[in-house]
Amino acid sequence: MARQGALRRRFGPAAVAAAMAGAMVGAVVMGTVVTGTATPASAADSPGGGNDDNGANGNGANGIGGSGHGGHAATRAAMADLVRAQGLPGTIVGVQEGHGGWSAAVGVADTATGQPRSPRERFRAGSLTKTFTATVVLQLRAEGRLGLDDPVEKWLPGVVRGNGNDGSAITIRQLLGHTSGLFSFDEDPTMIQRLATPDFLVHRYDTYRPEDLVRTALAHPPLFPPGTSRSYSNTNYLLAGMIIGRVTGHPYGQEIEQRILRPLGLSATSLPGTAVGLPRPHALGYSTLFGGSSTPLETTELNPSWGGAAGEMISTTADLTRFYSALMRGRLLPRAELDEMMPATGGPGLGIGSVRLGCGVTVWGHEGTIHGSSTVALTTRDGRHAAAFNTNADWVDGQRPLAEAEFCR
């Protein structure tokens, strides 16, 4: 089903190349407001970015103000082009480069009032959650508390069984790299009905337990024998989160907070669990229900428990650039675990992926899409140049021009 392909991309493919592939699609074009500002390192490193000029350039609708500080004019123009071409409400960006930062906003946070977007906004980051989850698993590996080649059965006895699924034949490495062969729970027909049709408006506040979602996935046979192929499955990361809980005795969200968010000062990032709202400031999110609705619907509030360790996170562009930069600089993982996460040959890694841009630069990161929000965060391998883009819509088709504009200047 075509709908299933869209659902598989809801939290974003692990390989960034897949996230940034695809042609632009036609849609109703909205006017755009473009703003931007440069910041010194101290402002760029503050929670939420601290770098929102809210139209200080005075550019107004459909305008692109100024030439862009620090050589970011091409990025600003690419954002405006994307919004216009695909009929998106708005897009924001945060960049960390060297000892400074830059941010910009295009379009609107609210299509009814015309309120402009702000780079300080919090948003649902979808599958970027997976990089955080994978980082914690690799930290546990570095501590000698688990092995990447441990079978899932060792930590979750009896959980992955039935219909040809066998947890004793699937390793933790295969979960993180999407080579387990496990069916993705969100491709189940009942879940498609609840998440990608107008029924979502009835079920948006439902609470899901990871154990129940895993059982939904295991009602289907495996897609292939473990380790013989690769297929993106959100079930993999629900299980990874469950393993973190079994190894540490704490929920995965608590481990992410203690091991990553607090040490890096990511105060605007959270794992909301069953909470349905977004902390302020935030834009409204608009969704076409992954093809299930012919017109965009406002879907800002939702219970993200069905995303769990695969996609529940809320963050900001400033926090995401700080995280990916810190990860690359070795602040979160020893060299051996960082090398396990990111293969020297590039391509898909463990909770992260890479793409080689047209200018020859290779960037690493992840993409995530959830109702009303599409995000991509990228960084160079040395962590010196990182960028995060968010669109308050989920029908974005192809964000590679944004990466080319920012990293190929």
Salt bridges, closest charged atoms under 4 A:
ASP81 OD1 - ARG84 NH1 3.80
GLU97 OE2 - HIS385 ND1 3.84
GLU97 OE1 - ARG409 NH2 2.46
GLU121 OE1 - ARG117 NH2 2.67
GLU143 OE1 - ARG145 NH1 3.55
GLU143 OE2 - ARG259 NH1 2.76
ASP149 OD1 - ARG173 NE 3.00
ASP150 OD2 - LYS154 NZ 3.70
GLU153 OE2 - ARG161 NH2 2.60
ASP186 OD2 - ARG10 NH2 2.96
GLU187 OE2 - ARG8 NE 3.95
ASP188 OD1 - HIS220 NE2 2.68
ASP206 OD2 - HIS203 ND1 2.59
ASP212 OD2 - ARG209 NE 3.22
ASP212 OD1 - ARG215 NH2 2.34
GLU255 OE2 - HIS250 ND1 2.74
GLU255 OE1 - ARG259 NE 2.63
GLU257 OE2 - ARG262 NH2 3.24
GLU337 OE2 - ARG141 NH1 2.65
ASP339 OD1 - ARG335 NH1 3.73
GLU340 OE2 - ARG141 NH2 2.93
GLU340 OE1 - ARG173 NH1 2.71
GLU404 OE2 - ARG400 NE 2.91
GLU406 OE1 - HIS72 ND1 2.96
GLU406 OE2 - HIS385 NE2 2.68
GLU406 OE2 - ARG409 NH2 3.07
